Amino acid sequence: MCGIVGFTGHHQAAPILLEGLKKLEYRGYDSAGLAVRDGERLAEVVKSTGKLKNLSDKTDNGNALKGSCGIGHTRWATHGEPSQTNAHPHVSGNCTGTGSGPVESGVVGVHNGIIENYVELKAKLQRHDYTFYSETDTEILIKLVDYYYKKYKIGPVDAITRTMVRVRGSYALALMFKDFPGEIYVARKDSPMVLGVADGESYLASDVPAILPYTRQVYFIENLEVARLTPGAVTFYDLNGDVVEHETTEITWDAKAAEKGGYEHFMLKEIHEQPAAVRDTLNSVLKDGRIDLSGAGLTDEILTDVSSVHIVACGSAWHVGMVAQYILEDLAELPTRVELASEFRYRKLLLDPKVLVVVISQSGETADSLAALREAKRQGVRTLAIVNVVGSTIAREADNVFYTMAGPEIAVATTKAYSAQLMAMYTLALQLALVKGKVSEEDYGRYIADLQSIPDKITRILEDKERIQWFAAKFSMAKDVFFMGRGLDYAISLEGSLKMKEISYIHSEAYAAGEMKHGTISLIENNTLVIGVLTQGELVEKTLSNMAECKARGAYLMGLTSFGHYNVEDTDDFTVYVPKVDPHFIGSLAVIPLQLLGYYISVAKGLDVDKPRNLAKSVTVE
């Protein structure tokens, strides 16, 4: 959620920190702040509310803050409203006001995560004469470090590890101590943090794009570890304060992939990058015309032994699971359940020892999905992570990892990562079907040929996007939109509805078409937009009948179907066609017009497409 950056070296820190925060603004944009230190001088803290540009203007693009060691933060509010006072960095002193200005006290820090026992910790600190100026759990965390640092007269590492033992919750924490100029200390539990070193300087961030312009060799700090950054060096420690060795990981994707590249918004750029993301993900497991999942650690022998599949995910990744459920059950004839990660560990799970638990997460850091993964591992079943970020926590902790090849995704609303995840699940389902003898070699080859055709067919849809743009302008002022479909079309509708609501702020719901008449149809009024997804041949007539019921009550109907496949124009008012592909895989094509529709409605309303209100890209808190 929140974005963290840090730098210590020989250059001015503030401009580097601001550039890093620009790369992470998709992680939080309620407020932002910097703390920079110039040698022995006190750290200077500057904060602002709203977008990062406000902080940049306030500091003259960072030039007004002198010093070569600093930390920065963009906030997505959890504890305390968005305000300058609640913005990070926070300081350990008993100050009043916003906590800005020269830091007289011992510790200044930034934090991503949630401290669950903050009430208890605050009461403890108040008994020791600490006062508080903000509503945040972060201020409590910083002051707890300060408390242990002063009480036991110990070094930063020991003070931080004592704090980590006392705290419950999740955090990525970056701190500067008054007594240790030129040094930054970080700690991590269940929130991402990446560190890098190059040319005698050191960097830290909550995501790779912030430091990629400076180094491709990065360290991923493990859970419950501390690190000390000095110019050009990083040292890692465990909870006992003992030094831990870490190897670097090389980041291979191009730094330009995290830039807009001439597009108006990251979301539009990423929509257009879907053919490449889908093709690269398929090709990563396709060898000599056959699917080979051995790179993910899944041999045919392992797959043959799978008795059922549980797919665990959140948001759009959960919608990927909903699509995959239909395919796994139809092609591989495997019992499949799709679980919301936020509910998975709170149920009494009855997991077969031979179940495969598939955890899907773009970032590989989603808090609920990570907790679900750990619960599955606690029960001793095999876990497969489908993630987009190399070295992420879920990737490191799962038994097997299938990396999607979407590259960095910056827009909060996922598009290309969703499509890459779909392709990953297609290949898994198809290979399971083959090893279990549920598809013939002939059908297997035909299915693979269909998968290979998908990238070019996505490109064809994108070449005709102006028609969707026109339609979006017509309905940009809609108050309610309903999506409907049956079977796999219902799963596609779920993602279309989410794209609509999260970036256009229009109330939108997706329904299994047969459920509309069980209550929801009472909401239909004149010109209410109803979008029917009609790609599954045997179900089209039934869905059209449900759409007709809505039309009889004044709804305006949009139908989404395959070229020349069904004659739906007699029922709907506006028809969108996508190319033909095997019905199992049509979701990869049908979702594209729905992404474009949400995008163009948001643009028509003048909204911030890439950074919709109240949302953050990577949800690392529960």
N, C-alpha and C positions, 0 to 999 in steps of 0.2 A: 504494500500500500504506500506508505510514505517513502520519499526518496532521500537517500543519505549519500553524501560525498565527503571525501577528505583528501588533503594533500599536505605533504611536507617535503621540502626540497630547497631549490635555489631560486626559483622564479617567484614572482608575486602570486600568492595563493588565490586571492579573491576572484580574479578573472577566470582562472582554471576551475574554481568551484562553481561559478555561475554557468560556465559552459557545460560542466557535468550535470548541473541541476536542470538545464534545458533539455538534456537527453533523458532525464528522469521525470519531467513534469507530468507525464501521463500517470505517474504513481501517486500524485497528490498535488493539489493546487488550491487549497483553501488559504494557505499562507506560506511564507518562506523566510529563511533567515541564514545568516552567516556569523561565524566567530573566527576571527583571524588574529594571529599573534606575531609580533615582530620581535624576535630574539627574546631578551629578558623583559620586554615591556608587557604590560597586562594585555590580555586578549580583549578585543573590541567586538561587541555583539551588535548586529544590526538586523532588524526584523521588519517585515511588511505583511499586510493582508492581501488577499487576492492573488492574481497571477504573478508569475516570476518577474515579469517586466517591471512591476512596481519596485521590487527589490533591486533590480538592475539600475533603474533610474535613480533610486535613493542612494546608491553607492557609486554613481558615475561609471556603470559597467564594471564595478569592482575596483576601479582605480583609486577611489577615495579610501580604501582600506589597505594599509601598508602591512606587510608581513608575509613570510614564506611558509607559514604553517597554519592550517585552518580546517574547519569542518562546516558543512552546509546541509540544509534540509528543506524539502518541500513537504508540506503537511496535508494529510487527509484526516480530518478530525474524527477521533474516537472518544476521548475523554475531554470535555470542554468544547465550547463553541469555537468556530473559526474567529480568531481575534489576534491582535498584535501581542497581547499578553500571553495567550496560549501558544503562540508560534514558538518553534524551536530556533536556536539553541536555548537551553535552560541552564541556570547557574545555581550553585550550591549556597550562595550567601543569602542572608535574611533581608533581601532588598524589597523595595516597593516599586510600583509602576509595572513596566512591561518586562523587566529583566534585560533591557538593552543598555548599551553603553560600555564603558570599561569594566572588566570583571575583576573586582577586588578580591573575590573569594577564591577558594582552592580549585574548584572543578567546574567545567563547562561542558555540556554534552548535548547530543541529539540521539533520538531513539525512534525506532520503528517497531510496532508491536503493541501488546496490551499487557499490563501488569494486573493480574487477577486479584491479588491480595493487597491492593494499594491502600484500602481503608485501614487495614491493620498496620501497615508500615507507616502510614502518615501519623496515626495515633502514637506509635512508638517514637517517631522523630519529634513530635510535638512535646512529648514528655522530656525530651532533651533540648528544649528551647529552640527548635527549628520552627520558623514561620513560613508561610507559603503565599505566593503572589498570584499563582495561576490555578486553573481547574484541572490540570493535566496529571496523569500518572507519571509522566516523564520527569517532571520536577521532583516528585517523590523519589524516583529511582536515582537521579543525580545526587540528591541530598543524602540518600542512604550510602552511596559510595563515599561521599565526603565524611559521613559519620564514622564509618569503619576506618577510613584513612587517618582521621585525626585521633580517634579513640585509642587505636592500637599502635599508632606511629609506625605504620607499615608502608611499603611501596605500593604503587598503583596496581600492579598485578594482583597482589594479595588482597587489597581492598576490593577490587572488582570480583575476585573469586568468592570472597566472603559474602558479597552482595548477591551473587548468582545463586548461592546455596540458600539464601533467605527468601529469594523472590520466586513467586509462582506466576507463570504466564509465558509470553513469547517476547523476544526482543532481538533487534540488531542495534548495538549501542556503540557510539563513538565518543570518546572523551579526551579532553585536554586538561592537564594538571598544571597549576601555577608554578609548581616547583620543578617541572620538567619541560623546559622550553624546547621546541622543535620536535616533540614527540606526540604521537596520537595512540591511544589505546582503544581497542575494540573488543567486543564480546558478542557472542551469538547463541541464541536458543530459538530454533524453529522459525527464524526470519532470515532471509538471504543476505549474504555479504560476500563481496569479492574484493580481493586485494591484488595489487600489481606493483612491480618495481621496474624502473628503467632509467638509465643514465644518471644514477645517483639521486633519484627522487622516488617517492613512494605515493601510492594512490589507494583509495578505498571507495567503494560504492555499493549500493544495494542492487545494482544490475550492471551487466557488462558494458552497454553502450556508453556509459559515462566515462570509462577509462580506456576504451578501445582506441581513441586517437593517440594515446601515449604508449601503450604496450599491448601485445597480444599474449604475453605469458602471464597468466593469472594464477592466484591461489584461491581455493575455496576453503574458508575456515569451517571447521567441523562444529557440530552441535556441542555446546558447553565447553567451548574453548575461548581463550583470550589471545590477542595478538598485540604486539608492540611495534609500531611503525616509527622508524627513524629515517632520515634521508638516505634512500637507496638500500634499505634493509627491512625485513620483517621477521620477527621471532614469534613463534607460537608456544602457548603454554596450556596445560590441562588444568583441571580444577585443583590439583595439588600444587600448582605452581611449577611443575616440571616442564622442561622444554620438550616440544613435540616437533618432529620433522615432517615437512610437507613437500610434495612435488608440485611443480607448476603444470598447468594445463594450457595448451595452445588454443586460442580462439581463431577459427579458420574463416569465419564469414567476413565479408568486406564491410568496412566501417561505413561506406556510402549506403549500405542497405538500411541503415537507421536514419537516412535523410529523406526528404520528400521527393527529391529528384524531379522537380518541376510540376508535380501534382499539387492541387490546391490543398488537399488534406492527406494525411497519412492513410486514412481509411480508404480513400479512392485508390491510392497507390497500391495498397495491400490487396484490394479487390482485384486489381489488374495483375498482381503477382501470383494469383492462384494457379494459373496453368503451370508455372514453373515449380511452385511448391508441391503441387500434386504429382507432377512428372518426377521431380527429384525424390520425393518420398517413395514412389513406386519403384523407381530405378535402384534405390538403395537396397532393395530386397529381391530384385529380379535378376536372375543369372541364367543365361542360356534359355530364356523363355519360360523359366519356372521360378516359383517363389521359394526363396531360401531365407528362413528366419534364424539361421544359426548365428548370425551376427548379433541377434538379440538373445542368444542363449537358448533358443527354442528349437531343438532338433525334432525330427519327425517322430522319434520314439517318445519324447516328452509329450508332444501334442496328441499322440495316439492314446496316452494314458489319461487325458483330461476327460472328466465325467460331466462337468457343467461349467458354466462361466458366470461370474459375478462382475459386472462393470460398475465402477464407483467413480463419480465425478461430480462437478458443480457447473451450473450455468450452461454455456454452450457445449462444453465437453460432455455434460450429461445428455444433451440432445444428440451428440454423436453416439453415445451409448444406446439411446432409444432407437436410432436408425439401425445400429449394429445388432440389436436384439432380434429384429425381424429377420435379418440376413443369417445370423448364426442359427436360429431355430429352423429356418427354411432350408438353407443349404447344408449345414453341418448336422442338423437335427440334434442340436445340443440344448438342453434346458438352460435358459439364460435369464438372469435377473439384472435389472438396472437400478442401482441404488444412488440416492442423493448422499454424497459423502458426509454432509452435516447430520444425517440421520443414521448412517451405517453403524457406527459404534455404540449407538444408544439402544439398539435392538438386541434381543437375544438371538445371536446368529447361529444358525444351524448349517455349518459349512461342511460339505463332504470333503474328506481328506484329499480327494483328487480334483477338487475344484481349482480353476484358474481365476484368480482375482485380478482384474485389469483396472488399473488406476490411470485415468486420463487427466492430464494437466498441462496447459501450454507452458507455464512458467516452471513447473516442477517444484513450486514452493507453496501451492495453495494449502492453507492451514488445515481445512477440514479434510481434504484429500490425503494429506500427509498423516493425519491422525487415523484415518481409515486404513491406510497402508500399514501403519504400525500395529493396528488391531488385528489385521489379517495375518501379519507375520507372527504376532503373539500366539495365534491359534495354529501356527505351523503349516499354513497352506502356501502354495506357490503364488507369487505375485509378479505381475508384469506391469511396468510403467510405460505409458506412451506419453512422452514429453518432448518439448521443443528446445529445451535449454540444457546443453551439455554441462555436467557437473552439478546440476541442481540437486537439492536434498532428496526429492522423491526418486530421482535417477540413481543416486548413490545408495539408497536404502532398499530399493526393490531387488528381488532376486534376478529379474530379467528386465532389460530396457530396450525399447524400440524408439529410436530418435526420429521424430518427424523432421523434414528438411524445409521448414517454412522460412528460416532466417528470422531476424528480429522483427517482432510485431509491436508497433508503437501505439496505434489507435487502441483506445480502451475496448471498443466493440470488436471482437475477434471476427476475422473473415478467413484469411489464408491459413491460420493455424487450425481452425475448424475443418477446412477442406483437407488439409494434410492429415489430420486425425482420422477423418472419414476413410481416406485411402489406406491408412495403416490398419484400420479395423476391417476393411474389405479383404486385404491380403491375409490377415489372420484368419478370418472366417473361411476364406476359400481354401487355405492350406489345411485347416482343420477338417473341412469337408472332404478333401482329397485323401488325407491319411486315414480317415475313418470310413472310406469307401462309399461316401454318399454322392460323389460326383464321378463321372467317367473321365478318362483321359481326354476324350474328345470335347466334353463340356468344359473341362478345366482349361483347355487351350482357348476355347471360345470366350470364356469369362476373362481370361488374361488379355485377350485381344480387345475386349470391351473396355477393360481398365486402361489400356494403353491409348484408347481413343478419347478418353475424357479430357485431357488438357486442351486438345485442339477444339473440342466442342465447347469448352468454357470460353475460349477465345472468340468463337463465333457468336456466342451470346453477348459478350462484351462489345463486340463490333456494332451491335444493334441497341445500345443502351439509351439512345436519345428518346426512343418511344417510352421507356420507363420514366425518363426524366419529365416528359410531357405529362404523363399520368400523375406523377408525384406532385407536380405543381397544382393539379386539379384538386387533390385531396389533402393539401398541406394544412388546411384548417380543420381537418376531421377531429372529432372529440373521442370517438370510439372506433376501433377496427377489430374485426373478428376473423380469425383464420380457422379453416376447417379442412379435415381430410380423414381418411380411414386407413388403417394399417400403417404402412411406411409413410404414406402421405401425412398422417397425423404427426409423426415424428418430425417431418420436414416443416410442418406448420409451427411447431414449437419454436424452432430456431427463427423462422420468419417473424413470428410475433415478438420474440425477444429483441431482434434487431430493430423492429419498429419502436418499441417502447423505450429502449435504453438511450437512443440518440435523438428521437423526435419528441419525446415526452407526451406522446399520444397514448391514451389508455388502450391497451391491446391484449387480447386473449386468444389462445389457441385451444380448439376443442376437437375431440374425436367427433366427426360429423354427426353421428347418431345421437350424441348427447345434447345437441343444441336444443332439441324440443323438450328436454327434461329440465326446463327452467330458464336457460340463457336466452332463448328466443324472445322472451318478454322484454329484453333490452333493445330489440331491433326497432328503429324508427326510420322515418323517411331519409334516404341518402346515407344511412349507416353503411360503411364499406365492409363488405364480407368477401374474403379472399378464399377461394376453394382451390386446394391442390389436388390435381387429377392426373396422376401418373400410373396408377395401378389398375390395369385393364378391368379386372373382374369386380372392382369396387367403384368404378367411375359412375355408373348409373345411379347407385345408391347415394353417392355424395351429391350428384347433380339434383337428385330429388330433395335432399336437405337444403341445398342452395335455393331451389325454387320456393321452398317454404319461407325462406328469408325474404326472397324477392316479393312474394305476395304481401309481405308486411312492410314494403317500402325500401328494402335494402338495395344498394347498388352492388352488383356482383362483378368481381374479377376472377377469371379462371386461369389457372396455370397448368399447362398440359404439354404433350409432346407434339412435334410437327406432324400434322396430318393424321395423328393417331386417333383422336376422338373428336367428334363434332359437338363441341360444347357451346358454340357461338349462338345456338338457338336459345340457350338458357341464360348465359351471362351477358354482361354489358360491355366487357372489355376482356380480350383474351391475350394471354402471353404464351408464346410457344418456346419450347426448348428442344434441341435435337434429340433424336432417339438414342437410347442406349439400353442395355439390359435393365429391366425394371428394378432389380436388386440394387443397382448403382445409380439410379436416376437422381437420388438426393444430391449428388455432387453437382448436377446441372440445375435442378429446380431451385436450389438455395440461392443461386447467383442473382436472378431477378429480384428476389426478396431482399437480399443485401442492398442492391441498388435502390430499391424502393425506399427502404429506411433511410439510406444515405441522402437521396435527393429530396425527400420530404424535410429532413433536418436542414439541408442547405437552403431550401425554399423558405424555411422559417427563420433563417439567420442564426441558427444555433451553433455552438461550438462542437462540431462533429467529433473531433478526436478526443475531447475531454468532457464528456457529458457530466452534468451536475451529480454530485453525491456518489460518483463511481470512481473506482481506481482499477488499474490494469491487473495487478496481481494481489489477490486477497489473502494476505498473510496473517490475518487475525480471525478468530472464530466469532 
